[in-house]
Amino acid sequence: MKIKLVTIITESILEQMLVNDIKNLGAKGYTILEARGSGAHGNRSADWGQNQNIQIEIICNESTANAICEHCQKNYYPYYAMVIFTSDIQVLRSDKF
């Protein structure tokens, strides 16, 4: 089974909606980190709040990764600052994912 890491960097205001979506789309877990940097939408500081960025990492199987990516592209890309990337990874205890 292919294991994927899905990384979503987006506006922190989406956190609860994305957590619900990720679970409903089949992910068994996730990790959320604060994110800062600069890009097409300007500089983002590290202050935690509604106007800041978060990074969500999800380890899952390939079909769940595809479902998460497609859902986010359809429902969030047109309205929010968001970037998603995926990686093929190897995980110890991969049976958990």
C-alpha positions in Angstrom: 0.0 0.0 0.0 1.3 3.5 -0.9 1.5 5.8 2.0 1.2 9.6 1.4 1.9 12.7 3.3 -0.6 15.5 2.5 0.5 18.9 3.5 -1.9 21.8 3.5 -0.8 25.4 4.2 -3.7 27.7 4.6 -5.5 30.4 6.6 -6.1 29.4 10.3 -9.8 30.4 10.1 -10.3 27.1 8.1 -8.9 24.9 10.9 -12.1 23.4 12.3 -13.7 23.0 8.9 -10.7 21.2 7.5 -10.4 19.0 10.5 -14.0 17.9 10.0 -13.4 17.4 6.3 -10.2 15.4 6.8 -11.9 13.0 9.2 -15.0 12.6 7.0 -12.8 11.9 4.0 -11.2 8.9 5.8 -8.0 10.2 7.5 -7.3 8.6 10.8 -5.3 11.6 12.2 -3.5 14.8 11.5 -1.0 17.3 12.9 -1.4 21.1 12.9 1.4 23.5 13.1 1.6 27.3 12.9 3.1 28.5 9.7 4.8 31.7 8.6 6.5 32.9 5.4 6.0 34.9 2.3 4.3 34.1 -1.0 1.7 35.3 -3.4 -0.6 36.5 -0.6 2.2 38.5 1.1 4.0 38.0 4.4 2.4 36.0 7.2 3.7 36.4 10.8 3.8 33.7 13.4 1.2 35.4 15.7 -1.6 32.9 16.3 -5.0 34.1 15.3 -7.6 34.1 12.6 -5.4 36.0 10.1 -2.5 33.6 10.4 -1.5 30.5 8.6 -1.5 26.9 9.6 0.1 23.8 8.2 -1.8 20.5 8.4 0.0 17.3 7.8 -2.0 14.1 7.1 -0.5 10.6 6.7 -2.9 8.4 4.8 -3.4 6.0 2.0 -3.4 7.2 -1.6 -7.1 7.2 -2.1 -7.7 9.3 1.0 -4.9 11.7 -0.1 -6.6 12.1 -3.5 -10.0 12.7 -1.9 -8.6 15.4 0.5 -6.8 17.1 -2.4 -9.8 17.1 -4.7 -12.2 18.3 -1.9 -9.9 21.2 -1.0 -9.3 22.2 -4.6 -13.1 22.3 -5.2 -14.3 23.9 -2.0 -11.4 26.1 -0.7 -9.1 27.1 -3.6 -11.4 29.6 -5.1 -12.0 31.5 -1.8 -8.9 31.1 0.4 -5.1 31.2 0.3 -4.2 27.6 0.2 -1.4 25.4 -1.1 -1.4 21.6 -1.0 1.4 19.2 -1.8 1.8 15.4 -1.4 4.8 13.2 -0.9 5.3 9.4 -1.1 6.7 8.4 2.3 7.7 5.3 4.2 6.3 5.0 7.7 7.2 2.7 10.5 4.0 1.1 11.8 2.3 1.9 8.6 -0.6 -0.3 9.6 -1.8 2.7 11.7 -2.6 4.6 8.5 
